[in-house]
Amino acid sequence: EDSLIKVPLWEDELVMIVGKGHPRFKEDTIELSMLRNESLITREEGSTERNQYDQLLRDSNINMKRKWSSSNTEAIKNAVIHGKGLGIISKLFIEKELSEGLLKILYINGIKVTRDLQLIYHKDKYISPVLQGFIETCREMAYKD
């Protein structure tokens, strides 16, 4: 742990998304309990998104129907766009679809799931000029406290 350099980049939000063809598309905010028995399209087991939401649902005793999972973000977005279920995804990956009205965020009353994204590298790693430029660009783009 002491041998790693961690550069905080930004806070990412994991959101529940719904597509135009889904009955919940007309809603903006729902109660967590309203997710019970909804179909869910998620990332593969072991992913950060899935782990965080799985824990939230388990802690709240909410059982959703796991329709299928994928490691492909585009496949998840397309399935949700076509009304196959609700999805959990990083807000960073849906800006285009939100602006086009294909997806919308289904906010859950009182719930916000975030994660901190970081650039991590070993303190003894050889830093080439190209890598140094990348690290500096990341630092410049990072959120400021």
N, CA and C of each residue as an Amber inpcrd file, in Angstrom:
protein
   435
   0.8380000  -1.2050000   0.0000000   0.0000000   0.0000000   0.0000000
   0.8670000   1.2470000   0.0000000   1.9270000   1.2830000   0.8230000
   2.8120000   2.4500000   0.8780000   3.6150000   2.6230000  -0.4080000
   3.6940000   1.5780000  -1.2010000   4.4740000   1.6530000  -2.4300000
   3.6530000   2.1850000  -3.6110000   2.3820000   2.4950000  -3.3770000
   1.5180000   2.9740000  -4.4470000   1.2800000   4.4750000  -4.3340000
   1.3090000   5.1300000  -5.4680000   0.9460000   6.5460000  -5.5380000
  -0.4690000   6.6080000  -6.0860000  -1.3340000   7.3170000  -5.3750000
  -2.7430000   7.4220000  -5.7690000  -3.0730000   8.8710000  -6.0590000
  -3.5600000   9.1100000  -7.2600000  -3.9540000  10.4590000  -7.6660000
  -5.4730000  10.4700000  -7.7860000  -6.1870000  11.1200000  -6.8490000
  -7.6540000  11.1960000  -6.9630000  -8.0300000  11.9680000  -8.2310000
  -8.9460000  11.4210000  -9.0120000  -9.3430000  12.0690000 -10.2570000
 -10.7170000  12.7240000 -10.1310000 -11.7300000  11.9140000  -9.9160000
 -13.0570000  12.4780000  -9.7620000 -13.9740000  11.4800000  -9.0990000
 -15.1120000  11.9900000  -8.6650000 -16.1280000  11.1430000  -8.0550000
 -17.1080000  10.7400000  -9.1410000 -17.3330000   9.4720000  -9.2550000
 -18.2600000   8.9280000 -10.2410000 -19.5240000   8.5030000  -9.5130000
 -20.6600000   8.6880000 -10.1630000 -21.9270000   8.2470000  -9.5810000
 -22.4530000   7.0550000 -10.3640000 -22.8710000   6.0340000  -9.6540000
 -23.5250000   4.8890000 -10.2710000 -25.0200000   5.1480000 -10.2070000
 -25.6880000   5.0330000 -11.3480000 -27.1010000   5.3940000 -11.4120000
 -27.9470000   4.2560000 -11.9720000 -29.2290000   4.2710000 -11.5930000
 -30.2130000   3.3590000 -12.1540000 -30.7470000   4.0410000 -13.4100000
 -30.7310000   3.3260000 -14.5340000 -31.2130000   3.9200000 -15.7810000
 -32.4290000   3.1630000 -16.2960000 -33.2360000   3.9000000 -17.0490000
 -34.4470000   3.3380000 -17.6300000 -34.5660000   3.8440000 -19.0660000
 -35.0620000   2.9860000 -19.9460000 -35.2310000   3.3430000 -21.3570000
 -36.6570000   3.7790000 -21.6540000 -36.8010000   4.4630000 -22.7830000
 -38.0910000   5.0160000 -23.2060000 -39.2250000   3.9880000 -23.2230000
 -38.9150000   2.7550000 -23.5760000 -39.9430000   1.7360000 -23.7110000
 -40.3900000   1.1050000 -22.4050000 -39.8520000   1.5490000 -21.2940000
 -40.1510000   0.9470000 -19.9960000 -41.2120000   1.7670000 -19.2700000
 -42.1520000   1.0910000 -18.5740000 -43.2080000   1.8140000 -17.8480000
 -42.6940000   2.8400000 -16.8290000 -41.5210000   2.6380000 -16.2760000
 -40.9850000   3.5790000 -15.2770000 -40.3450000   4.8260000 -15.9060000
 -40.2850000   4.8990000 -17.2320000 -39.6410000   6.0260000 -17.9000000
 -40.3110000   7.3600000 -17.5460000 -41.5930000   7.3190000 -17.2720000
 -42.3350000   8.5590000 -16.9620000 -42.0350000   9.0680000 -15.5520000
 -41.4120000   8.2410000 -14.7310000 -41.1200000   8.6350000 -13.3480000
 -39.7230000   9.2410000 -13.2500000 -39.5760000  10.1910000 -12.3360000
 -38.2690000  10.8080000 -12.1140000 -37.5850000  10.2350000 -10.8850000
 -38.3470000  10.1020000  -9.8080000 -37.8180000   9.5920000  -8.5400000
 -38.7600000   8.5200000  -8.0160000 -38.1660000   7.4240000  -7.5520000
 -38.9780000   6.3480000  -6.9820000 -38.4380000   5.9950000  -5.6010000
 -39.1950000   5.2310000  -4.8690000 -38.7370000   4.6730000  -3.5970000
 -37.9600000   3.3930000  -3.8980000 -36.9860000   3.0940000  -3.0870000
 -36.1810000   1.8940000  -3.2720000 -37.0650000   0.6460000  -3.3390000
 -38.1000000   0.6050000  -2.5310000 -38.9920000  -0.5680000  -2.4940000
 -39.6840000  -0.8150000  -3.8340000 -39.7920000   0.2190000  -4.6720000
 -40.4480000   0.0740000  -5.9740000 -39.6000000  -0.7250000  -6.9660000
 -38.3540000  -0.9980000  -6.6080000 -37.4920000  -1.8080000  -7.4750000
 -37.7700000  -3.3040000  -7.3210000 -38.4970000  -3.6560000  -6.2730000
 -38.7750000  -5.0690000  -6.0070000 -39.4240000  -5.7110000  -7.2310000
 -38.8560000  -6.8220000  -7.6760000 -39.3410000  -7.6200000  -8.8090000
 -39.1720000  -6.9690000 -10.1770000 -38.4990000  -5.8230000 -10.2490000
 -38.1840000  -5.2410000 -11.5590000 -37.0750000  -6.0730000 -12.2020000
 -37.0590000  -6.1090000 -13.5410000 -35.9810000  -6.7880000 -14.2620000
 -34.7440000  -5.9090000 -14.2440000 -33.5910000  -6.5430000 -14.0300000
 -32.3450000  -5.8080000 -13.9030000 -31.2980000  -6.3480000 -14.8560000
 -30.6530000  -5.4320000 -15.5410000 -29.5430000  -5.7570000 -16.4310000
 -28.3080000  -5.1350000 -15.8040000 -27.2940000  -5.9460000 -15.5110000
 -26.1550000  -5.4520000 -14.7480000 -24.8270000  -5.8270000 -15.3790000
 -23.7880000  -5.3000000 -14.7730000 -22.4310000  -5.6860000 -15.1150000
 -22.1970000  -7.1070000 -14.6050000 -21.0860000  -7.6800000 -15.0360000
 -20.7310000  -9.0370000 -14.6210000 -20.4690000  -9.0750000 -13.1200000
 -20.5980000 -10.2490000 -12.5630000 -20.3260000 -10.4210000 -11.1400000
 -18.8770000 -10.0340000 -10.8530000 -18.6720000  -9.3090000  -9.7530000
 -17.3370000  -8.8680000  -9.3730000 -17.0380000  -7.4330000  -9.7620000
 -17.8730000  -6.8390000 -10.6190000 -17.6290000  -5.4470000 -11.0020000
 -18.0070000  -4.5170000  -9.8530000 -17.3860000  -3.3600000  -9.8000000
 -17.6590000  -2.3870000  -8.7410000 -19.1270000  -1.9870000  -8.7380000
 -19.6700000  -1.7000000  -9.9330000 -21.0680000  -1.2830000 -10.0230000
 -21.9870000  -2.3320000  -9.3970000 -21.7720000  -3.5640000  -9.8150000
 -22.6430000  -4.6370000  -9.3300000 -22.4740000  -4.8480000  -7.8360000
 -21.2360000  -4.8720000  -7.3620000 -20.9960000  -5.1060000  -5.9380000
 -21.6640000  -4.0550000  -5.0680000 -21.5230000  -2.7740000  -5.4370000
 -22.0920000  -1.7110000  -4.6230000 -23.6200000  -1.7680000  -4.6160000
 -24.2280000  -1.9710000  -5.7730000 -25.6820000  -2.0270000  -5.8150000
 -26.2200000  -3.3250000  -5.2200000 -25.5220000  -4.4380000  -5.4380000
 -25.9460000  -5.7030000  -4.8190000 -26.0300000  -5.5500000  -3.3050000
 -25.0070000  -4.9220000  -2.7240000 -24.9950000  -4.7290000  -1.2780000
 -26.1460000  -3.8360000  -0.8330000 -26.3930000  -2.7630000  -1.5470000
 -27.4920000  -1.8550000  -1.2360000 -28.8390000  -2.5860000  -1.2880000
 -29.0510000  -3.3660000  -2.3380000 -30.3110000  -4.1000000  -2.4870000
 -30.4550000  -5.1640000  -1.4020000 -29.3610000  -5.8800000  -1.1200000
 -29.3850000  -6.9090000  -0.0690000 -29.7080000  -6.2930000   1.2830000
 -29.0080000  -5.1860000   1.6100000 -29.2300000  -4.5230000   2.8980000
 -30.6610000  -4.0250000   3.0470000 -31.3010000  -3.7230000   1.9330000
 -32.6680000  -3.1960000   1.9580000 -33.7160000  -4.2780000   1.7160000
 -33.2610000  -5.5350000   1.5860000 -34.1460000  -6.6680000   1.3370000
 -34.9860000  -6.4770000   0.0720000 -34.3330000  -5.9810000  -0.9800000
 -34.9920000  -5.7590000  -2.2710000 -34.5040000  -6.8220000  -3.2430000
 -35.4220000  -7.6190000  -3.7590000 -35.0770000  -8.6410000  -4.7410000
 -35.5340000  -8.1840000  -6.1180000 -34.5740000  -8.0100000  -7.0020000
 -34.8770000  -7.6880000  -8.3910000 -34.6420000  -8.9430000  -9.2200000
 -35.2990000  -9.0410000 -10.3650000 -35.1060000 -10.1780000 -11.2620000
 -33.8880000  -9.9040000 -12.1330000 -32.8350000 -10.6690000 -11.9350000
 -31.6310000 -10.4920000 -12.7500000 -31.8910000 -11.1070000 -14.1140000
 -32.1140000 -10.2520000 -15.0850000 -32.4180000 -10.7280000 -16.4290000
 -31.1670000 -11.2840000 -17.1020000 -30.0890000 -10.5070000 -17.0890000
 -28.7860000 -10.9690000 -17.5540000 -27.7280000  -9.9500000 -17.1890000
 -26.4780000 -10.3790000 -17.3200000 -25.3690000  -9.4790000 -17.0230000
 -24.3880000  -9.5110000 -18.1820000 -23.5990000  -8.4400000 -18.2710000
 -22.6310000  -8.3220000 -19.3560000 -21.4580000  -7.4890000 -18.8890000
 -20.3010000  -7.7240000 -19.4790000 -19.1470000  -6.8780000 -19.2080000
 -19.1000000  -5.7310000 -20.2120000 -20.0320000  -5.7190000 -21.1620000
 -20.0530000  -4.7290000 -22.2280000 -21.0510000  -3.6180000 -21.9080000
 -20.5440000  -2.4240000 -21.6680000 -21.3820000  -1.2800000 -21.3100000
 -22.3830000  -0.9540000 -22.4160000 -21.9540000  -1.0270000 -23.6620000
 -22.8510000  -0.7230000 -24.7900000 -24.0180000  -1.7080000 -24.8470000
 -23.7430000  -2.9790000 -24.5770000 -24.8090000  -3.9890000 -24.5790000
 -25.8280000  -3.6970000 -23.4830000 -25.3530000  -3.2980000 -22.3160000
 -26.2550000  -2.9600000 -21.2070000 -27.1090000  -1.7630000 -21.5910000
 -26.4770000  -0.7120000 -22.1230000 -27.2290000   0.4830000 -22.5240000
 -28.2880000   0.1420000 -23.5710000 -27.9070000  -0.6490000 -24.5830000
 -28.8570000  -0.9940000 -25.6490000 -30.0280000  -1.8080000 -25.1350000
 -29.7660000  -2.7410000 -24.2340000 -30.8590000  -3.5420000 -23.6660000
 -31.8230000  -2.6510000 -22.8850000 -31.2880000  -1.7160000 -22.1220000
 -32.1360000  -0.8060000 -21.3440000 -32.8960000   0.1360000 -22.2730000
 -32.2220000   0.6590000 -23.2950000 -32.8890000   1.5310000 -24.2700000
 -34.0900000   0.8250000 -24.8790000 -33.9680000  -0.4700000 -25.1320000
 -35.0460000  -1.2390000 -25.7600000 -36.0310000  -1.8230000 -24.7530000
 -36.0130000  -1.3230000 -23.5200000 -37.0400000  -1.6800000 -22.5470000
 -36.9250000  -3.0590000 -21.9390000 -35.7540000  -3.6700000 -21.9890000
 -35.5830000  -5.0370000 -21.4690000 -35.4500000  -5.0890000 -19.9610000
 -35.2940000  -3.9380000 -19.3270000 -35.1540000  -3.8860000 -17.8800000
 -34.4690000  -2.5950000 -17.4690000 -34.2560000  -2.4650000 -16.1800000
 -33.5150000  -1.3350000 -15.6410000 -32.0390000  -1.6950000 -15.6240000
 -31.1850000  -0.6960000 -15.6410000 -29.7570000  -0.9570000 -15.6250000
 -29.0640000  -0.1240000 -14.5690000 -27.8910000  -0.5740000 -14.1820000
 -27.0330000   0.1650000 -13.2580000 -25.7450000   0.4380000 -14.0110000
 -25.3750000   1.7220000 -14.0560000 -24.2270000   2.0850000 -14.8800000
 -23.5940000   3.3720000 -14.3650000 -22.3720000   3.6020000 -14.7370000
 -21.6920000   4.8500000 -14.3970000 -22.3430000   5.9970000 -15.1580000
 -22.5890000   7.0790000 -14.4540000 -23.1770000   8.2700000 -15.0750000
 -22.2830000   8.8030000 -16.1940000 -20.9680000   8.5490000 -16.0920000
 -20.0230000   9.0150000 -17.1010000 -20.2770000   8.3960000 -18.4750000
 -20.8900000   7.2060000 -18.5050000 -21.0430000   6.4720000 -19.7570000
 -22.3620000   6.7070000 -20.4810000 -23.2170000   7.5750000 -19.9600000
 -24.5420000   7.7110000 -20.5780000 -24.8910000   9.1380000 -20.9940000
 -23.9170000  10.0340000 -21.0110000 -24.2020000  11.4300000 -21.3400000
 -24.8820000  11.5820000 -22.6950000 -24.3960000  10.8950000 -23.7110000
 -24.9510000  10.9890000 -25.0670000 -26.4060000  10.5040000 -25.0860000
 -26.6450000   9.3560000 -24.4870000 -27.9930000   8.7790000 -24.4920000
 -28.9690000   9.6300000 -23.6800000 -28.4820000  10.2500000 -22.6040000
 -29.3330000  11.1540000 -21.8180000 -29.7230000  12.3610000 -22.6560000
 -28.7370000  12.9510000 -23.3360000 -29.0140000  14.1520000 -24.1400000
 -29.9340000  13.8420000 -25.3190000 -29.8840000  12.6130000 -25.8240000
 -30.7420000  12.2120000 -26.9470000 -32.1140000  11.7280000 -26.4780000
 -32.3170000  11.6400000 -25.1680000 -33.6030000  11.2030000 -24.6370000
 -33.8650000   9.7100000 -24.7510000 -32.8160000   8.9250000 -25.0260000
 -32.9740000   7.4770000 -25.1510000 -33.0050000   6.8040000 -23.7790000
 -32.2870000   7.3870000 -22.8380000 -32.2320000   6.8820000 -21.4710000
 -32.5190000   8.0330000 -20.5230000 -32.9410000   7.6770000 -19.3380000
 -32.9860000   8.6760000 -18.2840000 -32.5970000   8.0170000 -16.9800000
 -32.1500000   8.8510000 -16.0620000 -31.7750000   8.3570000 -14.7500000
 -33.0300000   8.2390000 -13.9140000 -33.1990000   7.0950000 -13.2930000
 -34.3110000   6.8620000 -12.3820000 -33.7440000   7.0600000 -10.9730000
 -33.9640000   8.2400000 -10.4410000 -33.4220000   8.5540000  -9.1170000
 -34.1860000   7.7950000  -8.0440000 -33.4460000   7.3260000  -7.0540000
 -34.0390000   6.5780000  -5.9500000 -33.9830000   7.4720000  -4.7210000
 -35.1370000   7.7510000  -4.1570000 -35.2700000   8.6830000  -3.0410000
 -34.2840000   8.3430000  -1.9150000 -33.4280000   9.2990000  -1.5890000
 -32.4990000   9.1450000  -0.4740000 -31.2810000   8.2950000  -0.7570000
 -31.0980000   7.8390000  -2.0030000 -29.9870000   6.9470000  -2.3340000
 -29.0770000   7.6200000  -3.3570000 -27.7880000   7.6380000  -3.0680000
 -26.7870000   8.0950000  -4.0280000 -25.5720000   7.1900000  -3.8550000
 -25.1990000   6.5100000  -4.9260000 -24.0730000   5.5770000  -4.8760000
 -22.9230000   6.1790000  -5.6780000 -21.8170000   6.4380000  -4.9920000
 -20.6590000   7.0360000  -5.6550000 -19.4130000   6.1940000  -5.4130000
 -18.4180000   6.4700000  -6.2250000 -17.1130000   5.8440000  -6.0480000
 -16.0600000   6.8480000  -6.4900000 -14.9090000   6.7900000  -5.8690000
 -13.8130000   7.6740000  -6.2270000 -12.9310000   6.9880000  -7.2600000
 -12.7150000   7.6540000  -8.3870000 -11.8260000   7.1270000  -9.4120000
 -10.4400000   7.7110000  -9.2000000  -9.4350000   6.8380000  -9.2770000
  -8.0650000   7.2510000  -9.0090000  -7.1160000   6.6900000 -10.0630000
  -6.0480000   7.4170000 -10.2960000  -4.9340000   6.9110000 -11.0720000
  -3.9480000   6.3460000 -10.0520000  -3.5670000   5.0920000 -10.2110000
  -2.6940000   4.4360000  -9.2330000  -1.4910000   3.8450000  -9.9640000
  -0.3100000   4.1190000  -9.4300000   0.8920000   3.5220000  -9.9990000
   1.9260000   3.3140000  -8.8920000   2.8590000   2.4120000  -9.1510000
   3.8930000   2.0790000  -8.1710000   4.9000000   3.2200000  -8.0660000
   5.3220000   3.5300000  -6.8530000   6.2290000   4.6670000  -6.6170000
   7.5810000   4.4840000  -7.3080000   7.9880000   3.2410000  -7.5550000
   9.2790000   2.9810000  -8.1940000   9.1550000   2.7580000  -9.7030000
   7.9810000   2.9540000 -10.2470000   7.7670000   2.7430000 -11.6850000
   8.5630000   3.7710000 -12.4780000   9.1930000   3.3100000 -13.5470000
   9.8670000   4.2400000 -14.4490000   8.7930000   5.0680000 -15.1430000
   8.9200000   6.3760000 -15.0590000   7.9380000   7.2700000 -15.6620000
   8.5540000   7.8850000 -16.9180000   8.1100000   7.4040000 -18.0560000
   8.5910000   7.9470000 -19.3290000   8.0080000   9.3480000 -19.5130000
   8.5570000  10.1390000 -20.4150000   7.9880000  11.4710000 -20.6670000
   6.5090000  11.4120000 -21.0850000   6.1560000  10.4150000 -21.8590000
   4.7550000  10.2740000 -22.2860000   3.8620000   9.9740000 -21.0820000
   4.3060000   9.0430000 -20.2360000   3.5330000   8.7150000 -19.0430000
   3.4640000   9.9150000 -18.0940000   4.5490000  10.6560000 -17.9650000
   4.5570000  11.8580000 -17.1210000   3.5260000  12.8700000 -17.6350000
   3.4540000  13.0220000 -18.9440000   2.4580000  13.9150000 -19.5410000
   1.0430000  13.4660000 -19.2280000   0.8230000  12.1560000 -19.2920000
  -0.4910000  11.6050000 -18.9740000  -0.8560000  11.8690000 -17.5100000
   0.0870000  11.6220000 -16.6120000  -0.1560000  11.8420000 -15.1800000
  -0.4780000  13.3140000 -14.9230000   0.2750000  14.2200000 -15.5400000
   0.0320000  15.6550000 -15.3580000  -1.3250000  16.0580000 -15.9120000
  -1.7030000  15.4980000 -17.0560000  -3.0220000  15.7800000 -17.6280000
  -4.1150000  15.3070000 -16.6740000  -3.9410000  14.1300000 -16.0990000
  -4.9170000  13.6090000 -15.1340000  -5.0180000  14.5300000 -13.9200000
  -3.8700000  14.9740000 -13.4170000  -3.8720000  15.8820000 -12.2530000
  -4.6030000  17.1930000 -12.5700000  -4.3840000  17.7120000 -13.7810000
  -5.0430000  18.9600000 -14.1800000  -6.5520000  18.7950000 -14.3170000
  -6.9840000  17.6100000 -14.7510000  -8.4110000  17.3580000 -14.9590000
  -9.1330000  16.9560000 -13.6720000  -8.3620000  16.5650000 -12.6820000
  -8.9500000  16.0540000 -11.4330000  -9.7730000  17.1190000 -10.7430000
 -10.7810000  16.6540000 -10.0030000 -11.5830000  17.5910000  -9.2300000
 -10.7510000  18.1530000  -8.1000000 -11.0800000  19.3400000  -7.7210000
 -10.3590000  20.0010000  -6.6310000 -11.2290000  20.0120000  -5.3820000
 -10.6240000  19.7230000  -4.2530000 -11.3780000  19.7390000  -2.9870000
 -11.6060000  21.1620000  -2.5220000
